[in-house]
Each structure stands twice: as C-alpha cells, then as structure tokens.
C-alpha cells in the first residue's frame, strides 16, 4: 500500500467517520442486513457482494467490536438523516451570553440606576450578567463597602434577576453573577 493511498483512505475515514464498501479491510464482519436482521459472521468480500446485489452500501457501524459490525444500508440517506438530527439538536440549544456591567466603589445613585437598567435589559433578553466592582489603590482596604454597593445593585435588579453567584473577591475585583428569573 503506497503512502498517498494511506492518506486518502485516512481522510475518507475521518471525513465520513464510517468506513464504507471497499475501505473495509477486515477479513470477517458481523453483518446486519437492510431490514435490521442479523445475518451472522461472514467474510467482508461476501458482505460486500450482498450489498452490491441489493444496490446498497456496506457501512462499518461498530469498528471496535470483535469482529466489527457492518450494516447494509443506503449511506447517502443515512448521512442525510444524521445531519437532520444534528440540526434539530442545534435548534433546541439555547445559547446564553454573559454580559458585563462594571461599577466603582463610589458610584452615585443615578449612575447605579443607569447601570441597573442596562442589566435589566440584558436579563430580559435572557442573558446572564456579570457585575464587577474594581477596587483602586486604598479602596482595597474597604471591601465591605463593595459588598454594600453590589447588594444595592441587586436590590434594584431583583425583580427580573436572581443571584447565581454571591459577591466574591477575585484579585482586585469583586464579582457577582446574576441570572434571569424564569
């Protein structure tokens, strides 16, 4: 077997994730026919002939088994149904974004309300909100004031959001995570 053929064969296996027809190199395989009935252990050449008679493909579905399991099926139809299932699964996924709102220790009430309104809009869209309060210089000695600011912020937002992670110090910042209420 020359080197170029090995690369092409490997690429076919990786691309399709299933070995089909002539790319199956095992001596014996456990065969399942197109109706789903078990035929038994047969040589791969005979299995390939049976698939050709039915004008279908021989697909290796369990390569790790001893002997490997192959099934006679329409491979194009199989791939189409598989991609359809993957698309359906993607539709049901909900992507949750994490938006960030930054505060400072000596923030005024009006600014706090403005930031809270922004956070409320994010929560209403279904996004999580990461509220971070950065301490500068000597403010780091008064972290208890940061907790008060974050609690005031949460009291404004509490109607639409719930606290997923309580205020906690991470380096020079205090972080709180809010999630939308159901």
NORGIDA-V92176 format. One record per helix or strand of 2 or more residues. SS is the DSSP state (hx for helix, st for strand). FROM is the first residue (numbers start at 1). LEN is the number of residues. If there is no record, write none. Layout:
BEGIN
SS | FROM | LEN
SS | FROM | LEN
END
This chain:
BEGIN
hx | 3 | 14
hx | 21 | 3
st | 28 | 5
st | 38 | 6
hx | 44 | 10
st | 57 | 6
st | 69 | 5
hx | 75 | 18
st | 98 | 7
hx | 109 | 17
st | 128 | 7
hx | 137 | 5
hx | 143 | 15
st | 161 | 10
st | 173 | 8
END
